[in-house]
Amino acid sequence: MTQRARWDESAPFGAASEHDDLEDFRAGEDMVRPFEAAEMGSVTGKSLLHLQCRLGHEALAWARRGASRVVGLDSSESAVEAARDLAADLGLPPDRASFVAADVYDAAGAVPDSAYDIVYTGPGALCRLPDLVRWAETAASLVAPSGFLYLADFHPLASSLIADDFSGDGSYPDFEGWGRQHTLGDVVTAVAATGLRLDFLHEHDGTHASVPLMYSLRASHAAGS
Ligand SMILES: C[S@@+](CC[C@H](N)C(=O)[O-])C[C@H]1O[C@@H](n2cnc3c(N)ncnc32)[C@H](O)[C@@H]1O
């Protein structure tokens, strides 16, 4: 089964299993992580592209925080349909929030605008991708001249602890089959190779034996480039 087929199959289940969370979101719960809000700054009036948006709630959370236009992309048709439904439920018209089904590597030809103030990728996305260099090139090509690329993801150290904790006991669904363990070095090097300048790489504290649970990075066009 291809990666895309696997996600197409799992998205309706994901939507159903997260029904309560999305109900809370529909009811107004802000699902933006505090560190993301602090690091991204105000999104008011900005355009934002969320690559690998799944059910769209993260993209729509930025719309609710004032982004003038959010576009989400995911390879799963059923996830994109769920995201469109969610946007409609929130009363956001397509010019404020739209979703496209496409492979992330084809994003430049699939999304409605040639550049965005913020190109965002959230947790659990990169481990689905075999080619970080192509991902970074694609994402960077869509960053507006005064915009930035922002990534928040699970820290590789935390992911490996989770895999160790759960491997073999049957309680975690085939972690090895789900993800590729890209290192922080792989991610930073792929972003740096695009010509974007790294603004920061932050590791966020967790409670698990003082291992950082998440990391985030921001990269932007160097002044004058
Ligand atoms: C774990 S989700 C992360 C989404 C988001 N951070 C969230 O928590 O809802 C990963 C998403 O990547 C998508 N995906 C995997 N491979 C992809 C690809 N090559 N192009 C576009 N989307 C892809 C999947 O369909 C899935 O919705």
Ligand as a Chemical Component Dictionary entry (heavy atoms), coordinates in Angstrom:
data_LIG
# 
_chem_comp.id                   LIG 
_chem_comp.type                 NON-POLYMER 
_chem_comp.pdbx_formal_charge   0 
_chem_comp.three_letter_code    LIG 
# 
loop_
_chem_comp_atom.comp_id 
_chem_comp_atom.atom_id 
_chem_comp_atom.alt_atom_id 
_chem_comp_atom.type_symbol 
_chem_comp_atom.charge 
_chem_comp_atom.model_Cartn_x 
_chem_comp_atom.model_Cartn_y 
_chem_comp_atom.model_Cartn_z 
_chem_comp_atom.pdbx_ordinal 
LIG C1  C1  C 0  0.411  13.322 11.301 1  
LIG S1  S1  S 1  -0.280 14.296 10.024 2  
LIG C2  C2  C 0  0.351  15.856 10.551 3  
LIG C3  C3  C 0  -0.659 16.931 10.384 4  
LIG C4  C4  C 0  -0.861 17.929 11.489 5  
LIG N1  N1  N 0  0.325  18.386 12.120 6  
LIG C5  C5  C 0  -1.856 17.398 12.479 7  
LIG O1  O1  O 0  -1.460 17.084 13.603 8  
LIG O2  O2  O -1 -3.021 17.294 12.158 9  
LIG C6  C6  C 0  0.670  13.958 8.577  10 
LIG C7  C7  C 0  -0.076 14.305 7.303  11 
LIG O3  O3  O 0  0.842  14.243 6.218  12 
LIG C8  C8  C 0  0.117  13.849 5.075  13 
LIG N2  N2  N 0  1.079  13.387 4.091  14 
LIG C9  C9  C 0  1.898  12.319 4.156  15 
LIG N3  N3  N 0  2.679  12.260 3.069  16 
LIG C10 C10 C 0  2.352  13.338 2.304  17 
LIG C11 C11 C 0  2.812  13.840 1.075  18 
LIG N4  N4  N 0  3.774  13.223 0.399  19 
LIG N5  N5  N 0  2.275  14.964 0.588  20 
LIG C12 C12 C 0  1.279  15.609 1.272  21 
LIG N6  N6  N 0  0.796  15.179 2.449  22 
LIG C13 C13 C 0  1.329  14.062 2.956  23 
LIG C14 C14 C 0  -0.831 12.796 5.582  24 
LIG O4  O4  O 0  -1.944 12.621 4.736  25 
LIG C15 C15 C 0  -1.206 13.353 6.956  26 
LIG O5  O5  O 0  -2.425 14.061 6.903  27 
# 
loop_
_chem_comp_bond.comp_id 
_chem_comp_bond.atom_id_1 
_chem_comp_bond.atom_id_2 
_chem_comp_bond.value_order 
_chem_comp_bond.pdbx_ordinal 
LIG C1  S1  SING 1  
LIG S1  C2  SING 2  
LIG S1  C6  SING 3  
LIG C2  C3  SING 4  
LIG C3  C4  SING 5  
LIG C4  N1  SING 6  
LIG C4  C5  SING 7  
LIG C5  O1  DOUB 8  
LIG C5  O2  SING 9  
LIG C6  C7  SING 10 
LIG C7  O3  SING 11 
LIG C7  C15 SING 12 
LIG O3  C8  SING 13 
LIG C8  N2  SING 14 
LIG C8  C14 SING 15 
LIG N2  C9  SING 16 
LIG N2  C13 SING 17 
LIG C9  N3  DOUB 18 
LIG N3  C10 SING 19 
LIG C10 C11 SING 20 
LIG C10 C13 DOUB 21 
LIG C11 N4  SING 22 
LIG C11 N5  DOUB 23 
LIG N5  C12 SING 24 
LIG C12 N6  DOUB 25 
LIG N6  C13 SING 26 
LIG C14 O4  SING 27 
LIG C14 C15 SING 28 
LIG C15 O5  SING 29 
# 
